[in-house]
């Protein structure tokens, strides 16, 4: 399977975390707004042009989103998204206490 698999729910959640609208994400990914709209209304895993999927995933990655896949280490399992920890941010809110 490709490492660029992303669900419509993950895409919407990633956009929400970044506080981007569809137009802004389309611009970041170099795609049209209708393409983003089609992706977000897909059932489960987004199907489409591999090039378009790579552009969206690359834009999200560059903007600080980490996609969490079904087989990723997590407390409860399942897919999701999270903001990447920046190099300047602390490891945790309780670190050093």
C-alpha positions as CSV (number, residue, x, y, z in Angstrom):
1,X,0.0,0.0,0.0
2,X,1.0,3.6,-0.6
3,X,2.2,5.7,2.3
4,X,0.1,8.5,1.0
5,X,-3.2,7.0,2.0
6,X,-5.4,9.6,3.7
7,X,-9.1,9.6,4.6
8,X,-11.5,12.5,4.0
9,X,-11.9,12.8,7.8
10,X,-8.2,13.1,8.2
11,X,-8.0,15.8,5.6
12,X,-10.8,17.8,7.2
13,X,-9.3,17.4,10.6
14,X,-5.9,18.5,9.4
15,X,-7.4,21.6,7.7
16,X,-9.2,22.4,11.0
17,X,-6.0,22.1,13.0
18,X,-4.2,24.4,10.6
19,X,-7.2,26.8,10.5
20,X,-7.2,26.7,6.7
21,X,-10.2,26.8,4.4
22,X,-10.4,24.7,1.3
23,X,-9.2,27.6,-0.9
24,X,-6.0,28.1,1.3
25,X,-5.2,24.3,1.2
26,X,-5.8,24.2,-2.5
27,X,-3.3,27.0,-3.0
28,X,-0.7,25.4,-0.7
29,X,-1.0,22.1,-2.6
30,X,-1.2,23.7,-6.0
31,X,-4.6,22.1,-6.7
32,X,-8.0,23.4,-7.5
33,X,-10.7,24.0,-4.9
34,X,-13.0,21.5,-6.6
35,X,-10.3,18.9,-6.2
36,X,-10.0,19.5,-2.5
37,X,-13.8,19.4,-2.2
38,X,-14.0,16.1,-4.0
39,X,-11.3,14.7,-1.7
40,X,-13.1,15.8,1.4
41,X,-16.4,14.3,0.4
42,X,-14.8,10.9,-0.4
43,X,-15.9,7.8,1.5
44,X,-13.1,6.6,3.8
45,X,-9.7,6.5,2.0
46,X,-9.4,9.2,-0.7
47,X,-9.1,7.7,-4.1
48,X,-7.7,9.8,-6.9
49,X,-4.7,10.9,-8.8
50,X,-1.5,9.8,-6.9
51,X,0.1,13.1,-7.9
52,X,-2.8,15.1,-6.3
53,X,-2.7,13.0,-3.2
54,X,1.0,13.5,-2.9
55,X,0.6,17.3,-3.3
56,X,-2.0,17.4,-0.5
57,X,0.0,15.2,1.9
58,X,3.2,17.2,1.1
59,X,1.4,20.5,1.8
60,X,0.0,19.2,5.1
61,X,3.4,17.9,6.1
62,X,5.1,21.2,5.2
63,X,2.4,23.0,7.2
64,X,3.2,20.9,10.3
65,X,0.6,18.0,10.2
66,X,1.5,14.4,11.0
67,X,-0.8,11.8,9.6
68,X,-1.4,8.9,12.0
69,X,-2.2,5.6,10.2
70,X,-4.0,2.5,11.4
71,X,-0.8,0.7,12.3
72,X,0.9,3.6,14.0
73,X,1.8,3.5,17.6
74,X,-0.9,5.2,19.7
75,X,-2.7,4.6,22.9
76,X,-6.0,3.6,21.3
77,X,-5.1,2.9,17.7
78,X,-6.9,4.1,14.6
79,X,-6.3,6.9,12.1
80,X,-5.9,10.6,13.0
81,X,-3.8,13.7,12.6
82,X,-1.8,15.8,14.9
83,X,0.4,18.9,14.8
84,X,4.1,18.1,14.7
85,X,6.1,19.3,17.7
86,X,8.3,22.2,16.5
87,X,12.0,22.1,17.4
88,X,11.4,25.0,19.8
89,X,8.5,23.6,21.6
90,X,8.8,21.6,24.8
91,X,8.5,17.8,24.8
92,X,5.5,18.0,27.1
93,X,3.7,20.5,29.4
94,X,5.1,18.7,32.5
95,X,8.7,18.3,31.3
96,X,11.1,19.8,33.8
97,X,8.7,19.8,36.8
